């Protein structure tokens, strides 16, 4: 951006800040920090100083001196804790520095002071989602979506956070709205697939995942989700075919190898299942589920070979390691006791 453009932006911000200051300085005010009521002259002086500091912060921000800008904003908001623009800019700068907790607090204060600010609610949702504070995030996204009912990302963000909170009905509502707002995007379809799978509506989930793949192409994450839905509906050959494509694209995808092993077991391809599970374990040695499944595959293979003791020993070895990683497996303990 040219120096002229930067100067115009700063001057515009100065005008806005000054207008807000002048509009609110006529009456004495009790400050939110607990200080005694200020006279009109005292309040005017504090606000004028806060605006000056805010403008300094804008200039420092344009010069990429983010630490200096934040220091000015801290001073400005200490002088005037109802300076919404200063809190909003603090949120922006903290977010840019990946200091998400401070960013969220700043955006929250800005949105309290200016409940019509879509920008502050939306950004509060974003940084709270990064922090995995999903309830705080969803409240912010819902407020943003109310302020701008046609904003795709606000609705999608709300849907994702409701999904994390296990509120599948609300998640589906917002994901469906995001889909309506931008039918060209794959994310709402993929999320609808996850939601429907959680609701055990597997056929509908399959349809949603297929639409997502049509929109985005062969994206392994969505392909694995679709394969999982196929497995849950007994479509083992379809799952195997899809997982084979994933493994070609991502040979080190441990989850794909694990699901492939399950599909192969169901198709009575026991030796192939053993190899798939062995690959999954090799890729993630601490995956207790993969080791448990590898043990099952070994035991089935042993039974198909006249209870081969060497193969049974391999099964027991994998089950023991699985229990070392995750001792809370009562069913596996029972299975191990049965075959020991």
C-alpha positions in Angstrom: 0.0 0.0 0.0 1.2 3.5 -0.8 2.1 6.1 1.9 -0.9 8.2 0.7 -3.2 5.2 1.2 -1.9 4.5 4.6 -2.2 8.2 5.6 -5.8 8.2 4.4 -6.6 5.1 6.4 -5.1 6.7 9.6 -6.9 10.0 9.0 -10.2 8.1 8.6 -9.7 6.2 11.8 -8.8 9.4 13.6 -12.0 10.9 12.4 -14.1 8.0 13.6 -12.4 7.8 17.0 -12.7 11.5 17.5 -16.4 11.5 16.6 -17.0 8.7 19.1 -15.1 10.6 21.7 -16.9 13.9 21.1 -20.2 12.1 21.1 -19.7 10.7 24.6 -17.9 13.4 26.5 -20.8 15.6 27.5 -21.7 13.9 30.8 -19.6 12.8 33.8 -19.2 9.1 33.9 -18.4 6.3 36.4 -15.5 4.4 34.9 -15.7 0.6 34.8 -12.4 0.2 36.6 -14.0 1.4 39.8 -12.5 5.0 39.9 -14.6 7.8 41.2 -17.0 9.6 38.9 -15.0 11.9 36.6 -16.0 15.5 35.8 -16.8 16.4 32.2 -13.4 18.1 31.8 -11.5 15.1 33.3 -13.4 12.6 31.2 -12.8 14.7 28.1 -9.0 14.9 28.8 -8.8 11.1 29.4 -10.7 10.3 26.2 -8.7 12.8 24.2 -5.5 11.1 25.4 -6.9 7.7 24.6 -7.8 8.7 21.1 -4.3 10.1 20.6 -2.8 6.8 21.8 -5.1 4.9 19.5 -3.9 7.0 16.5 -0.3 6.3 17.6 -1.1 2.6 17.6 -2.6 2.8 14.1 0.6 4.5 12.8 2.9 1.9 14.6 0.8 -0.9 13.1 1.3 0.5 9.6 5.0 0.5 10.3 4.8 -3.2 11.4 5.8 -2.2 15.0 3.1 -4.5 16.5 4.6 -4.6 20.0 4.7 -0.8 20.1 1.1 -0.6 18.8 -0.1 -3.0 21.4 1.6 -1.0 24.2 -0.2 2.2 23.0 -3.5 0.3 22.9 -3.0 -1.0 26.4 -2.5 2.5 27.6 -5.5 3.8 25.6 -7.9 1.2 27.0 -6.6 1.8 30.6 -7.5 5.4 30.2 -10.9 4.6 28.6 -12.2 1.1 29.1 -15.2 1.9 26.9 -13.1 2.6 23.8 -14.5 -0.1 21.5 -12.3 0.6 18.5 -9.2 0.3 20.7 -10.3 -3.1 22.0 -11.1 -4.2 18.5 -7.7 -3.3 17.2 -6.1 -5.0 20.2 -8.0 -8.2 19.2 -6.6 -7.9 15.6 -3.0 -7.4 16.7 -3.1 -10.2 19.3 -4.6 -12.5 16.7 -1.9 -11.6 14.2 0.7 -12.4 16.8 -1.1 -15.7 17.5 -1.8 -14.7 21.1 -5.3 -16.0 20.9 -6.3 -15.8 24.6 -5.5 -12.1 24.7 -7.2 -11.6 21.3 -10.3 -13.3 22.5 -10.6 -11.2 25.6 -10.1 -8.0 23.5 -12.7 -9.0 21.0 -15.1 -10.0 23.7 -14.8 -6.5 25.3 -15.2 -4.8 22.0 -18.4 -6.8 21.2 -19.8 -5.9 24.6 -19.2 -2.2 24.0 -20.5 -2.4 20.4 -23.1 -5.2 20.1 -23.7 -4.3 16.4 -20.1 -5.1 15.4 -20.2 -8.2 13.2 -16.4 -8.1 12.9 -15.7 -8.4 16.6 -18.2 -11.2 17.1 -16.9 -13.1 14.1 -13.3 -12.8 15.2 -14.1 -13.7 18.7 -15.6 -16.9 17.3 -12.5 -17.6 15.3 -10.0 -17.2 18.0 -12.1 -19.0 20.6 -12.5 -21.9 18.2 -8.7 -22.0 17.9 -8.5 -22.1 21.7 -11.0 -25.0 21.7 -13.4 -22.8 23.8 -16.3 -24.0 21.7 -19.1 -22.7 23.9 -17.7 -19.2 23.8 -17.0 -19.6 20.1 -20.5 -20.8 19.2 -22.1 -17.9 21.1 -19.9 -15.4 19.1 -20.6 -17.1 15.8 -24.3 -17.2 16.4 -24.3 -13.5 17.3 -22.3 -12.8 14.1 -24.8 -14.8 12.0 -27.7 -12.8 13.4 -26.0 -9.6 12.5 -25.2 -10.9 9.0 -27.7 -13.7 8.1 -26.0 -14.2 4.7 -22.4 -14.7 6.0 -21.2 -18.2 5.0 -18.2 -18.5 7.4 -20.2 -17.4 10.5 -22.8 -20.1 9.9 -20.1 -22.8 9.1 -18.1 -21.8 12.2 -21.3 -22.1 14.4 -22.0 -25.5 12.9 -18.5 -26.8 13.6 -18.6 -25.6 17.2 -22.0 -27.1 17.8 -20.6 -30.4 16.4 -17.8 -30.2 18.9 -20.3 -29.6 21.7 -22.3 -32.7 20.5 -25.4 -30.6 19.7 -26.0 -32.3 16.4 -29.4 -30.8 15.7 -28.0 -27.2 16.0 -24.9 -28.2 14.1 -27.1 -29.6 11.3 -29.2 -26.5 11.2 -26.2 -24.1 10.8 -24.4 -26.5 8.4 -27.5 -26.7 6.2 -27.7 -22.9 6.2 -24.0 -22.6 5.2 -24.7 -25.0 2.4 -27.6 -22.8 1.2 -25.4 -19.7 1.3 -22.6 -21.2 -0.8 -23.6 -24.4 -2.6 -20.2 -24.6 -4.3 -18.3 -25.3 -1.1 -17.5 -28.9 0.1 -17.0 -28.1 3.8 -20.7 -27.9 4.7 -21.4 -31.2 2.9 -18.5 -33.0 4.6 -19.6 -31.6 8.0 -23.2 -32.7 7.3 -21.8 -36.1 6.6 -20.1 -36.2 10.0 -23.2 -34.9 11.7 -25.4 -37.5 10.1 -23.0 -40.2 10.9 -23.0 -39.2 14.5 -26.8 -39.4 14.4 -26.5 -42.9 12.9 -28.2 -41.8 9.7 -25.5 -43.5 7.6 -27.2 -43.6 4.2 -27.8 -39.8 4.4 -24.2 -39.4 5.6 -22.9 -41.4 2.5 -24.9 -39.1 0.2 -23.4 -36.0 1.9 -19.9 -37.3 1.7 -20.4 -38.1 -2.0 -21.6 -34.6 -2.7 -18.5 -33.2 -0.9 -16.2 -35.3 -3.1 -18.0 -34.2 -6.2 -17.4 -30.6 -5.2 -13.8 -31.0 -3.9 -12.4 -34.0 -5.8 -10.6 -36.9 -4.2 -9.8 -35.4 -0.8 -8.4 -38.3 1.4 -10.0 -37.0 4.6 -13.5 -37.1 3.1 -12.8 -40.4 1.3 -11.9 -42.0 4.7 -15.1 -40.6 6.2 -17.1 -42.1 3.3 -15.3 -45.4 3.7 -16.1 -45.5 7.4 -19.8 -44.9 6.5 -19.6 -47.8 4.0 -18.1 -50.0 6.7 -21.0 -49.1 9.1 -23.5 -50.1 6.4 -21.8 -53.4 5.5 -20.6 -52.2 2.1 -17.1 -53.7 2.6 -16.1 -54.0 -1.0 -17.0 -50.3 -1.7 -15.0 -49.3 1.4 -12.0 -51.4 0.3 -12.0 -49.9 -3.2 -12.1 -46.4 -1.8 -9.4 -47.0 0.8 -7.1 -48.4 -1.8 -7.3 -45.1 -3.6 -6.5 -43.2 -0.3 -3.5 -45.4 0.3 -2.2 -44.7 -3.2 -2.5 -41.0 -2.5 -1.2 -41.2 1.1 0.8 -44.4 1.7 1.6 -43.3 5.3 -2.1 -42.8 6.3 -2.3 -45.2 9.3 -6.1 -44.8 9.6 -6.6 -45.8 6.0 -4.6 -49.0 6.5 -6.5 -49.8 9.7 -9.9 -49.4 8.0 -8.6 -51.4 5.1 -7.7 -54.2 7.5 -11.2 -54.2 8.9 -12.8 -54.3 5.4 -10.5 -57.2 4.5 -11.4 -59.2 7.6 -15.1 -58.8 6.8 -14.3 -60.0 3.3 -12.5 -63.0 4.8 -9.1 -61.8 3.3 -7.4 -62.6 6.6 -3.8 -62.6 5.5 -4.2 -59.3 3.6 -5.9 -57.9 6.8 -2.8 -58.9 8.8 -0.6 -57.0 6.4 -2.8 -53.9 6.5 -2.9 -53.9 10.3 0.9 -54.5 10.5 1.4 -51.4 8.3 -1.0 -49.4 10.5 1.0 -50.4 13.6 4.3 -49.6 11.9 3.0 -46.1 11.1 1.7 -45.5 14.6 3.3 -47.8 17.2 1.2 -46.4 20.1 -2.2 -47.0 18.4 -3.8 -49.5 20.9 -6.8 -50.0 18.6 -4.6 -51.0 15.6 -2.6 -53.4 17.8 -5.8 -54.9 19.2 -7.1 -55.4 15.7 -3.9 -56.9 14.5 -4.1 -59.4 17.4 -7.6 -60.3 16.2 -6.4 -60.8 12.7 -3.6 -63.0 13.8 -5.9 -65.1 16.0 -8.3 -65.6 13.1 -5.4 -66.5 10.8 -4.2 -69.0 13.4 -7.7 -70.6 13.6 -7.7 -70.9 9.8 -4.4 -72.8 10.1 -5.3 -75.5 12.6 -4.7 -73.2 15.7 -1.1 -72.5 14.7 0.6 -71.8 18.1 3.2 -69.5 16.6 0.5 -67.3 15.0 -1.5 -67.3 18.2 1.6 -66.2 20.1 1.8 -63.2 17.7 -1.8 -62.4 18.5 -1.2 -62.5 22.3 1.8 -60.3 21.9 -0.2 -57.6 20.1 -3.0 -57.8 22.7 -0.5 -57.4 25.5 1.0 -54.3 23.9 -2.5 -52.9 23.3 -3.3 -53.4 27.0 -0.1 -51.8 28.1 -1.0 -48.7 26.0 -4.6 -48.7 27.2 -5.3 -50.9 30.2 -9.0 -50.0 30.2 -10.2 -52.6 27.7 -12.4 -55.1 29.6 -13.5 -56.9 26.4 -10.0 -57.4 25.2 -9.0 -58.8 28.6 -11.9 -61.2 28.4 -10.9 -62.2 24.9 -7.3 -62.7 25.9 -8.3 -64.9 28.8 -10.5 -67.0 26.5 -7.6 -67.8 24.1 -4.8 -67.9 26.5 
